[in-house]
């Protein structure tokens, strides 16, 4: 038996990164729910007016967190810090 692995005949499917998955599913869902609640609010459900504002806010929050987490993280060099001791 050879130590080489047989080639994989199936092509590898690239999964979107988890952050991107939240954006791809979250933004359309929040937009759809906002429109749904807007229609319910126009139909006389007064509590739905709160959700008309809330769902787009969730969408903006999802996009903000995606943007924030996609930024390069600064590296922190703690080699100059004194060692910490447990008392």
Buried (B, 14 or more C-beta within 10 A) or exposed (E): EEEEEEEEEEEEEEEEEEBEEBBEEBBEBBEEBBEBBBEBBEEEEEEBBEBBEBBBEBBEEBBEBBEEEEEEEEEEEEEEEEEEEEE
